[in-house]
Amino acid sequence: MPELRKDPVTGRWVIIATERARRPQDFSRQSVEFKSGRFCPYCPGNELRTTPEILAYRTRGGANEPGWTTRVIPSKFPVLRVEGQTTRKADGLYDKMSGIGAHEVFIETPGHGETLSTMPVKRVEDIFWAYRDRVLDLRRDVRLRHIMLFKNHGEAAGGVLDHSHSQLIALPVVPKRVDEELAGAKRYFDFRERCVYCDIVAQEQEAPDRLIAESEHFLVISPYAARFPFETWIVPKSHASHAETMTHAEIPDLAATLQRTVRKFDSVLERPPYNLILHSAPVQDHPLAHYHWHLEIIPKMTYVAGFEWGTGFYINPTPPEESAKFLREG
């Protein structure tokens, strides 16, 4: 029988459609395939065909030359720009503000065909070091309220270029969905005087039906009210509201944990497209006792259709316990 599950953070209800239960082999495959023979601006040797780098880790060469292992550049087609003044004003009964922010691209590896699953784990680690470096720099700009790191892997997930990359967008406002997540975590904290994510970590360790993997510093779980088949969270065991405060021990562990998780996707789900989003507290906030940063990874196995858009309900045909079992054993 179908059941409704409530997300303890956002209060969002999800329909777990057990009568439609679908296993990995029941989904149509959209494996990510790399196209060869096309010009790629992110490959070594094409540095002058991109915007000038902001940050690079390299073994040789100078700025905007080959020899880099990880490279960060401003987006050539930014959704927001760092130049200008923040202005907010009325437009009749409406409200608008200037498009101040930042949009950066993290070129994760010089190897064109490499992915998070196949690149050296040190490359994965450097993505998080680069993210930390960029956030610590950008948050000094008090105009910027929230910074999000995300990755669109594969065309079906919004990836435009094959070359493995992720993006950072800094905003002059806190997005509504982030606000809802923060507010839900605060309600839980005010009622129980505990962090909801810390409680999730403790419960999933005690009753590991939704536990996919565990490392020294992180838990990999299929969340209780998963919106999508094989939705996966990587949650730090130690409480911290801001991802940029990760320790020198946590970052290598996160890199290895993320790579193992993506390899499970590739094995069980045949290299699916996916979105990866890093959830972190607004950068101008002090450390928050009620919020806990984490990574969410969503393979593109189903589509959001009219019912979901019209009601805000998600229908998940694969119970998270089943998803966790397949990924755990895959």
C-alpha positions as CSV (number, residue, x, y, z in Angstrom):
1,M,0.0,0.0,0.0
2,P,1.4,3.5,-0.8
3,E,2.4,5.6,2.1
4,L,3.1,9.3,2.8
5,R,6.3,10.3,4.5
6,K,7.1,13.7,6.0
7,D,10.6,15.3,5.7
8,P,11.5,16.3,9.3
9,V,13.4,19.4,8.1
10,T,11.2,21.0,5.4
11,G,7.9,19.5,6.4
12,R,7.4,18.4,2.8
13,W,5.3,15.3,2.2
14,V,6.4,12.6,-0.2
15,I,4.3,9.7,-1.7
16,I,6.3,6.4,-1.6
17,A,4.4,4.5,-4.2
18,T,5.1,1.0,-3.1
19,E,2.6,-0.5,-5.5
20,R,4.5,1.0,-8.3
21,A,7.8,-0.2,-6.8
22,R,10.6,0.0,-9.3
23,R,14.1,-1.5,-9.1
24,P,17.2,-0.3,-11.0
25,Q,16.5,-2.6,-13.9
26,D,13.0,-1.2,-14.3
27,F,14.1,2.3,-15.2
28,S,14.9,3.4,-18.8
29,R,18.7,4.0,-19.0
30,Q,20.2,7.4,-19.9
31,S,23.8,6.5,-19.4
32,V,26.2,9.4,-19.8
33,E,28.3,9.0,-22.9
34,F,31.2,11.2,-23.9
35,K,31.3,12.7,-27.4
36,S,34.7,12.8,-29.0
37,G,36.0,14.9,-31.8
38,R,34.5,18.2,-30.6
39,F,36.5,21.2,-29.5
40,C,36.6,21.5,-25.7
41,P,37.6,24.8,-24.1
42,Y,38.3,23.1,-20.8
43,C,41.0,20.9,-22.1
44,P,44.7,21.7,-21.4
45,G,46.1,23.9,-24.2
46,N,42.9,25.9,-24.6
47,E,43.4,28.1,-21.5
48,L,43.4,31.3,-23.6
49,R,40.0,30.3,-25.0
50,T,38.3,30.6,-21.6
51,T,38.0,33.5,-19.2
52,P,41.2,34.1,-17.2
53,E,41.5,31.8,-14.2
54,I,40.7,32.9,-10.7
55,L,42.4,30.0,-9.0
56,A,44.4,27.0,-10.2
57,Y,46.3,24.1,-8.6
58,R,49.1,23.2,-10.8
59,T,52.3,21.1,-11.0
60,R,54.0,23.3,-13.6
61,G,53.5,26.4,-15.8
62,G,52.1,29.8,-15.1
63,A,48.7,31.4,-15.0
64,N,46.4,30.4,-17.9
65,E,48.9,27.8,-19.2
66,P,48.9,24.0,-19.2
67,G,50.2,22.2,-16.1
68,W,47.1,22.7,-13.9
69,T,45.2,19.9,-12.1
70,T,42.2,21.9,-11.0
71,R,41.2,25.3,-12.5
72,V,38.5,27.9,-11.5
73,I,37.3,30.5,-14.0
74,P,34.5,33.0,-14.2
75,S,31.6,31.6,-16.2
76,K,31.7,32.9,-19.8
77,F,27.9,33.3,-19.6
78,P,27.3,34.3,-16.0
79,V,23.8,34.4,-14.5
80,L,25.0,37.1,-12.1
81,R,27.9,39.5,-12.2
82,V,30.1,40.7,-9.3
83,E,30.5,44.2,-10.8
84,G,28.1,47.0,-9.8
85,Q,26.1,48.1,-6.8
86,T,23.3,46.3,-5.0
87,T,20.1,48.2,-5.6
88,R,16.6,47.2,-4.7
89,K,13.5,49.1,-5.6
90,A,9.8,48.8,-6.2
91,D,8.3,48.3,-9.7
92,G,4.7,49.2,-9.0
93,L,3.5,46.5,-6.7
94,Y,6.5,44.3,-7.6
95,D,10.0,44.2,-6.3
96,K,13.3,44.0,-8.1
97,M,17.1,44.3,-7.5
98,S,20.3,44.4,-9.5
99,G,21.8,41.1,-10.6
100,I,24.9,41.2,-8.3
101,G,26.6,38.0,-7.5
102,A,29.3,35.6,-8.9
103,H,29.2,32.7,-11.2
104,E,32.3,30.5,-11.4
105,V,33.2,27.2,-13.1
106,F,35.4,24.6,-11.4
107,I,37.2,22.5,-14.1
108,E,37.8,19.4,-12.1
109,T,40.5,17.6,-14.1
110,P,42.6,18.1,-17.2
111,G,41.5,14.6,-18.4
112,H,38.6,15.1,-20.8
113,G,37.0,11.7,-20.4
114,E,37.4,11.5,-16.6
115,T,34.5,11.7,-14.2
116,L,34.2,11.8,-10.4
117,S,34.1,8.1,-10.6
118,T,37.2,7.6,-12.6
119,M,39.5,10.6,-11.9
120,P,42.3,10.2,-9.2
121,V,40.7,10.7,-5.8
122,K,43.1,13.7,-5.2
123,R,41.3,15.5,-8.0
124,V,38.0,15.0,-6.2
125,E,39.6,16.3,-3.0
126,D,40.9,19.4,-4.8
127,I,37.4,20.3,-5.9
128,F,36.5,20.8,-2.2
129,W,39.8,22.6,-1.4
130,A,39.0,24.9,-4.3
131,Y,35.5,25.4,-3.2
132,R,36.7,26.2,0.3
133,D,39.3,28.7,-1.0
134,R,36.7,30.5,-3.2
135,V,34.0,30.7,-0.5
136,L,36.5,32.1,2.0
137,D,37.4,34.8,-0.5
138,L,33.8,35.5,-1.8
139,R,32.2,35.8,1.6
140,R,34.3,38.8,2.4
141,D,32.0,40.6,0.0
142,V,29.1,41.5,2.3
143,R,26.8,41.9,-0.7
144,L,26.8,38.1,-1.1
145,R,24.4,36.3,1.1
146,H,24.4,32.7,-0.1
147,I,26.9,30.6,-2.1
148,M,26.0,27.3,-3.7
149,L,28.2,24.7,-5.3
150,F,26.5,22.2,-7.7
151,K,27.3,19.8,-10.5
152,N,25.2,18.8,-13.5
153,H,26.5,15.5,-14.8
154,G,25.2,14.5,-18.2
155,E,23.0,16.3,-20.7
156,A,19.7,15.0,-19.0
157,A,20.9,16.7,-15.8
158,G,21.6,20.0,-17.4
159,G,25.3,19.4,-18.3
160,V,26.2,21.3,-21.4
161,L,29.9,20.4,-21.8
162,D,31.3,16.8,-21.4
163,H,34.4,17.9,-19.6
164,S,33.9,17.2,-15.9
165,H,33.1,20.5,-14.1
166,S,31.0,21.9,-11.3
167,Q,29.8,25.5,-10.7
168,L,29.5,28.0,-8.0
169,I,26.9,30.7,-7.9
170,A,26.9,33.4,-5.2
171,L,23.6,35.3,-4.6
172,P,22.7,38.6,-3.0
173,V,19.7,36.9,-1.3
174,V,19.1,33.6,0.4
175,P,17.0,31.4,-1.9
176,K,13.5,30.4,-0.8
177,R,14.3,26.7,-0.7
178,V,17.3,27.4,1.5
179,D,15.2,29.6,3.7
180,E,12.6,26.8,4.1
181,E,15.3,24.3,5.0
182,L,16.9,26.7,7.6
183,A,13.4,27.5,9.0
184,G,12.5,23.8,9.3
185,A,15.8,23.0,11.1
186,K,15.2,25.9,13.4
187,R,11.7,24.8,14.3
188,Y,13.0,21.3,15.2
189,F,15.9,22.8,17.3
190,D,13.5,25.2,19.1
191,F,11.2,22.3,20.0
192,R,13.9,19.6,20.9
193,E,17.0,21.6,21.5
194,R,18.9,19.4,19.1
195,C,20.0,19.6,15.5
196,V,17.7,17.6,13.3
197,Y,20.5,16.4,11.1
198,C,22.5,15.2,14.1
199,D,19.4,13.2,15.1
200,I,19.1,11.8,11.5
201,V,22.7,10.6,11.7
202,A,22.1,9.0,15.0
203,Q,18.9,7.3,13.9
204,E,20.3,6.0,10.6
205,Q,23.3,4.5,12.4
206,E,21.0,2.7,14.9
207,A,18.5,1.4,12.3
208,P,20.6,1.1,9.2
209,D,17.9,0.2,6.6
210,R,18.6,3.4,4.7
211,L,22.4,3.4,5.4
212,I,24.4,3.0,2.2
213,A,27.9,3.5,3.6
214,E,29.8,5.0,6.5
215,S,33.3,6.4,6.8
216,E,35.2,7.9,9.7
217,H,33.6,11.3,9.2
218,F,30.5,10.8,7.0
219,L,27.3,8.9,6.6
220,V,25.9,8.0,3.2
221,I,22.1,7.5,3.4
222,S,18.9,7.3,1.3
223,P,16.8,9.9,3.1
224,Y,13.6,8.8,4.8
225,A,11.3,11.0,2.7
226,A,13.4,10.7,-0.5
227,R,11.8,12.6,-3.4
228,F,13.4,10.6,-6.1
229,P,14.6,7.0,-6.7
230,F,18.1,6.6,-5.4
231,E,18.3,10.1,-3.9
232,T,21.4,10.0,-1.7
233,W,22.7,12.3,1.0
234,I,26.3,12.5,2.4
235,V,26.0,13.9,5.9
236,P,29.0,14.8,8.2
237,K,28.9,13.0,11.6
238,S,30.2,16.1,13.3
239,H,28.0,19.2,13.5
240,A,28.9,22.2,11.4
241,S,26.6,24.6,9.6
242,H,29.1,25.8,6.9
243,A,30.8,23.5,4.5
244,E,33.8,25.8,4.2
245,T,34.8,25.0,7.8
246,M,35.6,21.4,6.9
247,T,38.8,20.2,8.5
248,H,42.0,18.9,6.9
249,A,40.9,15.4,7.9
250,E,37.3,15.7,6.6
251,I,38.1,16.9,3.1
252,P,40.1,13.8,1.9
253,D,37.5,11.6,3.6
254,L,34.6,13.4,1.8
255,A,36.4,13.0,-1.5
256,A,36.9,9.3,-1.1
257,T,33.3,8.8,0.2
258,L,31.8,10.8,-2.7
259,Q,33.9,8.8,-5.3
260,R,32.8,5.5,-3.8
261,T,29.2,6.7,-3.9
262,V,29.3,7.8,-7.5
263,R,31.0,4.5,-8.4
264,K,28.0,2.7,-6.9
265,F,25.7,4.7,-9.1
266,D,27.8,3.8,-12.2
267,S,27.7,0.1,-11.2
268,V,24.1,-0.2,-10.2
269,L,22.4,2.4,-12.4
270,E,24.7,2.2,-15.4
271,R,26.4,5.7,-15.3
272,P,23.3,7.8,-14.8
273,P,23.1,11.6,-15.2
274,Y,22.8,13.2,-11.8
275,N,22.7,16.5,-10.0
276,L,24.9,17.1,-7.0
277,I,24.2,20.0,-4.7
278,L,26.1,21.1,-1.6
279,H,23.7,22.5,1.1
280,S,25.5,25.0,3.4
281,A,24.4,27.8,5.6
282,P,24.3,31.4,4.3
283,V,27.9,32.8,4.3
284,Q,27.2,35.9,6.3
285,D,25.6,33.9,9.1
286,H,27.6,33.0,12.2
287,P,27.9,29.2,13.0
288,L,24.3,27.9,13.5
289,A,23.5,25.3,16.1
290,H,20.4,24.2,14.3
291,Y,21.7,23.7,10.7
292,H,24.1,21.0,9.4
293,W,25.7,21.2,5.9
294,H,25.4,18.1,3.7
295,L,25.6,16.9,0.1
296,E,22.6,15.7,-1.9
297,I,23.0,13.6,-5.1
298,I,20.0,13.0,-7.3
299,P,20.3,10.6,-10.2
300,K,17.9,11.4,-13.1
301,M,15.7,8.3,-13.1
302,T,12.3,9.9,-13.3
303,Y,10.7,13.2,-14.4
304,V,8.8,15.8,-12.4
305,A,5.3,16.0,-14.1
306,G,2.0,17.8,-13.7
307,F,0.9,16.3,-10.3
308,E,4.3,17.2,-8.7
309,W,4.3,20.8,-10.1
310,G,0.6,21.3,-9.2
311,T,0.7,19.9,-5.6
312,G,4.3,20.1,-4.4
313,F,4.1,16.4,-3.7
314,Y,6.8,14.1,-5.1
315,I,6.0,10.5,-6.1
316,N,8.9,8.2,-5.5
317,P,8.3,4.6,-7.0
318,T,11.4,3.2,-5.2
319,P,11.3,3.1,-1.4
320,P,14.5,4.6,0.1
321,E,15.1,1.3,1.9
322,E,15.2,-0.5,-1.4
323,S,17.4,2.2,-2.9
324,A,19.9,1.9,0.0
325,K,19.9,-1.9,-0.3
326,F,20.8,-1.9,-4.0
327,L,23.5,0.8,-3.6
328,R,24.9,-0.9,-0.5
329,E,25.2,-4.2,-2.1
330,G,26.0,-2.9,-5.6
